[in-house]
Amino acid sequence: MIMNMYTKTEYRRKGIAMKTLDLLVQEAKQRGIKKISLEATKIGRPLYEKYGFIPVKDEMVYPL
């Protein structure tokens, strides 16, 4: 589970969160993790959907 990912306002829209998320997902794949879940705010949700996370009830899931 990814928890508490946050980008300060002045650094948003620069690709930092997407790169960080990609590093986390790639590390999970290397470790053989089969699913990543997270809770997303309204602000964060578009980023996770763009990456491929799927909304499921109260969280979002990325199937590896």
C-alpha positions in Angstrom: 0.0 0.0 0.0 1.3 3.4 -0.9 0.5 5.9 1.8 0.8 9.7 2.1 2.2 10.7 -1.2 2.3 14.5 -1.4 3.8 17.1 -3.7 4.1 20.7 -2.5 2.0 23.1 -4.5 5.0 24.9 -6.1 6.4 21.6 -7.4 3.2 20.2 -8.9 2.7 19.7 -12.7 6.5 19.1 -13.2 6.3 15.3 -13.4 7.7 14.7 -9.9 4.8 12.7 -8.5 4.5 10.6 -11.7 8.3 9.8 -11.6 8.0 9.0 -7.8 5.0 6.8 -8.5 6.8 5.0 -11.3 9.8 4.3 -9.1 7.6 2.8 -6.4 5.7 0.6 -9.0 8.9 -0.6 -10.6 10.4 -1.5 -7.2 7.2 -3.4 -6.3 7.4 -5.3 -9.6 11.1 -6.2 -8.9 10.1 -7.5 -5.4 7.3 -9.7 -6.9 4.5 -7.7 -5.4 1.2 -8.6 -7.2 -1.0 -5.6 -6.3 -0.6 -2.0 -5.1 -3.4 -0.1 -3.4 -3.7 3.4 -2.2 -6.3 5.9 -1.1 -6.5 9.0 -3.4 -7.7 12.5 -2.8 -9.6 14.4 -5.5 -6.4 16.2 -6.4 -4.3 13.0 -6.7 -6.9 10.8 -8.4 -6.2 11.9 -12.0 -2.5 11.1 -11.6 -3.2 7.6 -10.4 -5.8 7.0 -13.1 -3.4 8.3 -15.8 -0.8 5.8 -14.5 -3.3 2.9 -14.7 -4.7 2.6 -11.2 -8.3 1.4 -11.1 -10.9 2.8 -8.7 -12.3 0.1 -6.4 -14.7 1.1 -3.6 -12.8 3.4 -1.2 -9.3 2.9 -2.8 -7.5 2.6 -6.1 -5.6 -0.6 -7.2 -2.8 -1.1 -9.6 -2.7 -4.8 -10.7 0.8 -6.0 -11.3 
